[in-house]
Amino acid sequence: ARGSFGTRVMSVAIEQRLIHSSSNVSNNSGPKETNNSFDDSSTVNVEDESPPLRCFIVPMACVFQGYAMYVVLQRFLKDELDASDTKHSQAREHLFTLATTFMHWGKLVSRVGHDVVLAWASSWLRVVIAMLIVSISALIPSVVVWGWSSRWMGWAFLHFGLLGIGVGIFESTFLSVISPLGKLTKAWAIMGCPLGLAMVDIIGQLLTLKLSPVWLYWYILMCMPFGAYVFVSYAPRAAGIAHRQLHLGKTFLEWRRALVPMIAFFIAKFVSSMVMENTPGWFGVYNAPSVPFWSPKSDAHLMNKDLYFVLIYVVVLLGDGISRRVVYLFSLNTLRQNVVLLILAIVCSVVGFALEAFIIAAVTIVAAFLAFWGNGLGYAVSTKFIDRYIPPEYNRSVYSLWCMVGDAGSIVGSSMVDVVNSWFCRDTYLYECTLRSA
């Protein structure tokens, strides 16, 4: 907004998008199909011509670095709160495990709850509020737990609950706000999810070999204002640029237009999220200082556990990140093409999960790639479909419901971790499944 190159590029993208919106406002009747082909050639042309605003990868990456506080940093917080698995802390361990579920419940409730509690706020403002909530959640471990040495277990509930609420509000509203900027901008933005997780998972895993984990919380906290600055500076906000969004209740009343076309996408989201949230079980399988690469029974070809998980996170980044970008290279003009890719995403997720049962470190690497390829593939196909075929006034509501379905899958997946581990670890080995999950 101050004459910078990035602002001028954004203005061009918005202008092109508005030309398309105004020329099609009378014909915007949702997804339709003629001869198995969607009638949206004008949409394809405009989307292809809109320049990408790559800067929107930054706020997405910053918030999903916060999400990594649940994924990889929770084990450090667990140790700091004296909730590790020992005979003296079983009650605290149970409380901590219960606290981590507040992450998913916070996401689940806030996906639709923001339309009630924040009904007074625009989508743009809701994104800013969400980033503030994630920042507050990062302050709790860094200041209260490590800084003040407080061991009150209630901090874990508050930390994960706020984190879930912040991420839950952010994801759907952010995706909705940037929708007018075109598919190329969206293609870059959604890559911020795996990138943000990887920044903490990979670099953090290496740094914690020599540094205190508290520095990762401070890093996440310091990145958040930068991500918020990028969003505030470049996200569309003015009337006529940002889509006018209908309340969630109105979307339900017009479910045939807004929700029926999304059924297949809801199913794929549930499955991929369920598989993805089962991955913390890897720490229960490979729970010795070293990992045997080729066989759980072997005591040769050992690899440092921390370095092994760095390798896992690299593979996760490649699978989740590349698949998201690949989808946006294709037009996907027919319903059949979208459904075929969704089926492929589900197959990748299920096969990846099944391969984990071999509890062979080398095979788990392949399993991780496949599972997260399926997650990224389904994510990108869905976001592209919503922006292209769902009427724009339902955009925020549909994104919220789609994310909420994923949260339901996450709750199912995370609640099954112990059950799955007991299935994987039916036997104990020298370097794997050293503590039987029962």
Beta strands, then each sheet from edge to edge (+ up, - down):
strand 1: 290-292
strand 2: 302-304
sheet 1: 1+ 2-
end
